[in-house]
């Protein structure tokens, strides 16, 4: 008989996701001011949204993960539009060329995507 933790199996409380200790669905909710701009190519991007995105760009992996959340999907966010927000905000330091990819899995279907930040 082995006891978890003594066999090299550790509890998951030490594992952090792409957004560190932060709950990814709660992080997605913080991007609410960007929802309209993340749905439509030509939608204006608010100053509030730009400020939030500029802060989130310090960790592009987290921002990409947020685009894959159920919260973002339910809000109608289109990842291929959302990755254009940094450019639309005229943010000078942005992860140009950073690939934001993954797999969406829903009851109806599953698809892979890979969108570059522009």
HELIX and SHEET records of a PDB file:
HELIX    1   1 UNK A   12  UNK A   14  5                                   3    
HELIX    2   2 UNK A   24  UNK A   29  1                                   6    
HELIX    3   3 UNK A   32  UNK A   34  5                                   3    
HELIX    4   4 UNK A   47  UNK A   56  1                                  10    
HELIX    5   5 UNK A   57  UNK A   59  5                                   3    
HELIX    6   6 UNK A   60  UNK A   67  1                                   8    
HELIX    7   7 UNK A   70  UNK A   74  1                                   5    
HELIX    8   8 UNK A   79  UNK A   82  1                                   4    
HELIX    9   9 UNK A   85  UNK A   88  1                                   4    
SHEET    1   A 2 UNK A  99  UNK A 105  0                                        
SHEET    2   A 2 UNK A 110  UNK A 116 -1                                        
END                                                                             
